[in-house]
Amino acid sequence: MDELVVVEVVATEPEAELLLGLLRDAGIDSLRRQTNFGAGASDGLPGGPQEVVVRSQDLEAAREVLRTA
């Protein structure tokens, strides 16, 4: 199984979705998940800070996509 690594942390779900779209357009599989801080701050409810994660082998390409966006 591929290891998932965090490529970016953003404050909200819409910001995370924007980054997921950029990565998807570049052919990079990604997903978002609530950070541990976000889960604790909102008692487990959706929202709060989000991590955008990619497979470890896609990390550098994902960083480049987000850097040039």
C-alpha distances in whole Angstrom, upper triangle without the diagonal:
4,6,9,13,16,18,21,23,26,28,28,26,28,27,24,24,26,24,21,24,24,20,20,23,22,19,16,14,15,16,18,18,21,22,23,26,26,26,28,31,31,30,27,28,27,28,28,26,23,20,18,15,13,10,11,12,14,16,19,19,19,21,24,24,25,27,29,29
4,6,10,13,15,18,20,23,26,26,24,26,25,21,22,23,21,18,21,21,17,18,21,19,16,14,12,12,13,16,17,20,20,21,24,25,24,27,29,30,30,26,28,26,26,26,24,20,17,15,12,9,6,7,8,10,12,15,16,15,18,20,20,21,23,25,26
4,7,10,12,16,17,21,23,24,22,25,23,20,21,23,20,18,21,21,17,18,21,20,18,14,13,12,13,15,15,17,17,18,21,22,22,24,27,27,27,24,26,24,24,24,21,18,15,13,10,8,6,6,8,10,11,14,15,15,16,19,20,20,22,24,25
4,7,9,12,14,17,20,20,19,21,19,16,17,19,16,14,18,18,15,16,19,18,16,12,11,9,9,11,11,14,14,16,18,19,19,22,24,24,25,22,23,21,21,20,18,14,11,10,6,5,5,6,9,9,9,13,14,12,14,17,17,17,19,22,22
4,6,9,11,15,18,19,18,20,18,15,17,18,15,14,18,17,14,16,19,18,17,13,12,10,10,11,11,14,13,15,17,18,18,21,22,23,24,22,23,21,20,19,16,13,9,8,5,6,6,6,9,9,7,11,13,11,11,15,16,15,17,20,20
4,6,7,11,14,15,15,17,15,12,14,16,12,12,16,15,13,16,18,17,17,13,13,10,10,9,10,11,10,13,14,15,16,19,20,21,22,20,21,19,17,16,13,10,6,6,4,7,9,9,12,11,8,11,13,10,10,14,14,13,15,18,18
4,7,10,14,15,15,16,13,11,13,14,10,11,14,13,11,14,16,15,15,12,12,9,10,10,12,14,13,16,17,17,19,21,22,23,25,23,23,20,19,17,14,11,8,6,6,7,9,9,12,9,7,9,10,7,7,10,11,9,11,14,14
4,7,10,12,12,14,10,9,12,12,9,10,14,13,12,15,17,16,17,14,14,11,11,10,11,12,11,14,15,14,17,19,19,20,23,21,21,18,16,14,10,8,6,5,7,10,13,13,15,13,10,12,13,9,8,12,12,9,11,14,13
4,7,9,10,12,9,8,12,12,10,12,15,15,14,17,19,19,20,17,16,13,12,9,10,9,8,11,11,11,14,16,16,17,19,18,18,15,13,11,7,6,4,6,9,12,15,16,19,16,14,16,17,13,12,15,15,12,14,17,16
4,6,8,9,6,6,10,10,9,12,14,14,15,17,19,19,21,18,18,14,13,10,10,10,10,13,12,11,14,16,15,16,19,17,17,14,11,9,6,5,7,8,11,15,18,19,21,19,17,18,19,15,14,17,16,12,14,17,15
4,7,9,7,8,11,12,12,14,16,17,18,20,22,23,24,22,21,17,15,12,12,10,10,13,11,9,12,14,12,13,16,16,15,12,9,6,4,6,9,11,14,18,21,22,25,23,20,22,22,19,18,21,19,16,18,20,18
4,6,5,6,9,10,11,13,15,16,17,19,20,22,23,21,20,16,14,10,11,9,11,14,12,10,12,15,13,13,16,15,13,10,7,6,5,6,9,11,15,18,21,23,26,23,21,23,23,19,19,22,20,16,19,21,18
4,5,5,6,9,10,10,12,14,15,16,18,20,21,19,17,14,11,8,9,9,11,14,14,11,13,16,15,14,16,14,12,9,6,7,7,6,9,10,13,16,20,22,24,22,20,23,22,18,19,21,19,16,19,21,18
4,5,5,6,9,10,11,13,14,15,17,19,20,19,18,15,13,10,12,12,15,18,17,14,17,20,18,17,20,18,16,12,10,10,11,9,12,12,15,18,21,24,25,22,21,23,22,18,19,21,18,15,18,19,16
4,5,5,7,9,10,11,13,14,16,17,19,17,17,14,12,10,12,12,14,17,17,14,17,20,18,18,21,19,18,14,11,11,10,8,10,10,13,16,20,21,23,20,19,20,19,16,16,18,15,12,15,16,13
4,5,5,6,9,10,11,12,14,16,17,14,13,10,9,6,9,10,12,15,16,13,16,19,18,17,20,18,17,13,11,11,9,6,7,6,10,12,16,18,20,17,16,18,17,13,14,16,14,12,15,16,14
4,5,5,6,9,10,10,12,14,15,14,13,10,9,8,11,12,15,18,19,16,18,21,20,19,22,20,18,14,12,13,12,10,11,9,12,14,17,20,21,18,17,19,18,14,16,18,15,13,16,17,14
4,5,5,7,9,10,11,13,15,14,14,12,11,11,14,15,17,21,21,18,21,24,23,22,25,23,21,17,15,15,14,12,12,10,13,15,18,20,21,18,17,19,17,13,14,16,12,10,14,14,11
4,5,5,6,9,10,11,13,11,11,9,9,9,13,14,16,20,20,18,20,23,23,23,25,23,22,18,16,16,14,11,10,8,10,11,15,17,18,14,14,15,13,10,11,12,9,7,11,12,9
4,5,5,6,9,10,10,9,8,6,7,8,11,14,16,20,21,19,20,24,23,23,25,22,21,17,16,17,15,11,11,7,9,10,13,16,17,13,13,15,13,10,12,14,11,10,14,14,12
4,5,5,6,9,10,10,10,9,10,11,15,17,19,23,24,22,23,27,26,26,28,25,24,20,18,19,18,15,14,11,13,13,16,19,19,15,16,17,15,12,14,14,11,11,14,14,11
4,6,5,6,9,9,10,10,12,13,17,19,20,24,25,23,25,28,28,27,30,27,26,22,21,21,19,16,15,11,13,13,16,18,17,14,14,14,12,9,11,11,7,7,11,10,8
4,5,5,6,5,7,7,10,12,15,18,19,23,24,23,24,28,28,27,30,27,26,22,21,21,19,15,14,10,10,9,12,14,14,10,11,12,9,7,9,10,7,8,11,11,10
4,5,5,5,6,7,10,12,16,19,21,25,26,24,26,29,29,28,30,27,26,23,22,22,20,17,16,12,12,11,13,16,15,12,13,15,12,10,13,13,10,11,15,15,13
4,5,7,9,11,13,16,19,22,24,28,29,27,29,32,32,31,33,31,29,26,24,25,23,20,19,15,15,14,16,18,17,14,15,16,12,11,14,13,10,11,14,13,11
4,6,9,11,14,16,20,23,24,28,29,28,29,33,33,32,34,32,31,27,26,26,24,20,19,15,15,12,14,16,14,11,13,13,9,8,11,10,7,10,13,12,11
4,7,9,13,16,19,23,24,28,29,28,29,33,33,33,34,31,30,27,26,27,24,21,19,15,14,11,12,15,13,10,13,13,10,10,13,13,10,13,16,15,15
4,6,10,13,16,20,21,24,26,25,26,29,30,30,31,28,28,25,24,24,22,18,15,12,10,8,9,11,10,7,9,11,8,7,11,11,9,11,14,15,14
4,7,11,14,17,19,22,24,23,24,27,28,28,29,26,25,22,22,22,20,16,14,10,9,6,8,11,11,8,11,13,11,9,13,14,12,14,17,18,17
4,7,10,14,15,18,20,19,20,23,24,24,25,22,22,19,18,19,16,13,10,7,6,5,7,11,12,9,10,13,12,9,12,14,12,12,16,17,16
4,7,10,12,16,18,16,17,20,21,20,22,18,18,15,15,15,14,10,8,6,6,7,10,13,15,13,13,16,15,12,14,17,15,14,18,19,18
4,7,9,13,14,12,13,17,17,17,18,15,15,12,11,12,10,6,5,4,6,9,12,15,17,15,14,17,17,14,15,18,16,15,18,20,18
4,6,9,11,10,10,13,14,14,15,12,12,10,10,10,9,5,5,7,8,11,14,16,19,17,16,20,20,16,18,21,20,18,21,23,21
4,7,8,6,6,10,11,10,12,9,10,7,7,7,6,4,6,9,11,14,17,19,22,20,19,22,23,19,20,23,22,19,22,25,23
4,5,5,6,9,10,11,12,10,12,10,9,8,6,5,6,10,11,15,17,18,22,20,18,21,22,19,19,23,22,19,22,25,23
4,5,5,6,9,10,10,9,12,12,11,10,9,9,10,13,14,17,20,20,24,23,21,24,25,22,22,26,25,23,25,28,27
4,5,5,6,9,10,10,12,12,11,8,7,9,11,14,16,20,22,23,26,25,23,25,27,23,23,26,26,23,25,28,27
4,5,5,6,8,8,9,8,7,5,5,7,10,13,16,19,22,23,27,25,23,26,27,23,23,26,25,22,24,27,25
4,6,6,6,4,7,7,8,7,8,10,12,15,17,20,23,24,27,26,24,28,28,25,25,29,28,25,27,30,28
4,6,5,6,9,11,11,9,11,13,14,18,20,23,25,26,30,29,27,30,31,28,27,31,30,27,29,32,31
4,6,8,9,10,9,8,9,12,15,18,21,24,27,28,31,30,28,31,32,28,28,31,30,27,29,32,30
4,5,5,7,7,7,10,12,16,19,21,25,27,29,32,31,29,32,32,29,29,32,31,28,30,32,30
4,6,9,10,10,13,15,17,21,22,26,28,30,33,32,30,33,34,31,31,34,33,30,33,35,33
4,7,9,10,12,13,15,18,19,23,25,27,30,29,28,31,32,28,29,32,31,28,31,33,31
4,6,9,12,13,15,18,20,23,26,28,31,30,28,31,32,28,29,32,30,28,30,33,30
4,7,10,10,13,15,17,20,23,26,28,27,26,29,29,25,26,29,27,24,27,29,27
4,7,8,11,14,16,20,23,25,28,26,24,27,27,23,24,27,25,22,25,27,24
4,6,10,13,16,20,23,24,27,25,23,26,26,22,22,25,24,21,23,25,23
4,7,10,13,17,20,21,24,22,20,22,23,19,19,22,21,18,20,22,20
4,7,10,13,17,18,21,19,17,20,20,16,16,20,18,15,18,21,19
4,6,10,13,14,17,15,13,16,17,13,14,17,16,14,16,19,18
4,7,11,12,15,12,11,14,14,10,11,14,13,11,14,16,15
4,7,9,12,10,9,12,12,9,11,14,13,12,15,18,17
4,6,8,6,6,10,10,8,10,13,12,12,15,17,17
4,5,5,7,10,10,9,12,14,14,15,18,20,20
4,5,5,8,10,10,11,14,15,16,17,20,20
4,6,8,8,10,11,13,14,16,17,19,20
4,6,5,6,9,10,11,12,14,16,17
4,6,5,6,9,10,11,12,14,15
4,5,5,6,9,10,10,12,14
4,5,5,6,9,10,11,12
4,5,5,6,8,10,11
4,5,5,6,9,10
4,5,5,6,9
4,6,5,6
4,5,5
4,6
4
